[in-house]
Amino acid sequence: MEKKIIIYENDLKFKAKKTDEFLKDGDQVKIIIAFRGREVSHSSVAYETFNKFIELCQFAKIVGEPSMSFGGEYKACLSALLIRK
């Protein structure tokens, strides 16, 4: 699932809903927040966008540590929370 650093609230909710569907099926989801040009200097905005996205996902937990690549991408991997019935 790839997003830009600046994304509208409805788009973020839609992508979170789709991510939850993938996680319910048992898949892992790789989140990439892509930077363009000078946006790389605003990595705190990417971190805030990522945290908002995680809050919107109901079944997500972060696998490993989110990282910032040299090429201008913020990457993280998500997997499903264990749901007890």
PLY file of the C-alpha trace (Angstrom):
ply
format ascii 1.0
element vertex 85
property float x
property float y
property float z
element edge 84
property int vertex1
property int vertex2
end_header
0.00 0.00 0.00
1.72 3.19 -1.11
0.79 6.70 -0.04
2.13 10.20 -0.51
3.22 12.26 2.46
0.15 14.52 2.16
-3.09 12.57 1.86
-6.72 13.54 2.42
-8.54 12.10 5.43
-11.07 10.14 3.34
-8.30 8.58 1.24
-6.49 7.57 4.42
-9.67 5.99 5.82
-10.27 4.09 2.57
-6.72 2.70 2.52
-7.01 1.75 6.21
-10.24 -0.12 5.46
-8.60 -2.01 2.58
-5.58 -2.78 4.77
-7.89 -4.24 7.43
-9.45 -6.49 4.78
-6.02 -7.80 3.76
-5.03 -8.34 7.39
-8.28 -10.24 8.13
-7.36 -12.62 5.31
-4.04 -13.30 7.05
-1.85 -11.30 4.69
0.93 -8.94 5.69
0.84 -5.39 4.35
3.85 -3.25 3.51
3.25 0.47 3.99
5.34 2.91 1.96
5.05 6.66 2.34
6.78 8.17 -0.68
8.44 11.59 -0.69
8.78 13.85 -3.71
11.51 16.45 -4.01
11.88 18.64 -0.93
9.31 16.68 1.08
12.21 14.56 2.38
13.08 17.36 4.80
9.62 16.97 6.42
10.00 13.45 7.77
7.97 14.36 10.88
4.88 14.80 8.67
5.38 11.25 7.34
5.63 9.96 10.90
2.37 11.74 11.84
0.62 10.38 8.71
1.84 6.87 9.55
0.59 7.13 13.14
-2.83 8.37 11.96
-3.00 5.44 9.56
-2.17 2.91 12.28
-4.86 4.41 14.54
-7.43 3.96 11.75
-6.50 0.31 11.18
-8.37 -1.90 13.62
-6.41 -5.13 13.19
-2.86 -3.89 12.56
0.31 -4.31 14.52
3.73 -3.16 13.37
6.25 -5.88 12.56
9.79 -4.66 13.11
10.86 -1.04 13.22
9.58 1.51 10.64
12.51 2.89 8.67
13.38 5.81 6.45
15.27 4.79 3.32
17.87 6.89 1.57
15.69 7.08 -1.55
12.98 9.08 0.22
10.58 6.42 1.42
9.23 5.68 4.88
8.59 1.92 5.11
6.88 -0.35 7.62
5.35 -3.82 7.59
2.03 -4.64 9.28
0.48 -7.92 10.30
-2.83 -8.84 11.92
-3.45 -8.71 15.64
-4.46 -11.98 17.24
-8.21 -11.90 17.69
-9.55 -14.15 20.41
-13.09 -15.41 20.11
0 1
1 2
2 3
3 4
4 5
5 6
6 7
7 8
8 9
9 10
10 11
11 12
12 13
13 14
14 15
15 16
16 17
17 18
18 19
19 20
20 21
21 22
22 23
23 24
24 25
25 26
26 27
27 28
28 29
29 30
30 31
31 32
32 33
33 34
34 35
35 36
36 37
37 38
38 39
39 40
40 41
41 42
42 43
43 44
44 45
45 46
46 47
47 48
48 49
49 50
50 51
51 52
52 53
53 54
54 55
55 56
56 57
57 58
58 59
59 60
60 61
61 62
62 63
63 64
64 65
65 66
66 67
67 68
68 69
69 70
70 71
71 72
72 73
73 74
74 75
75 76
76 77
77 78
78 79
79 80
80 81
81 82
82 83
83 84
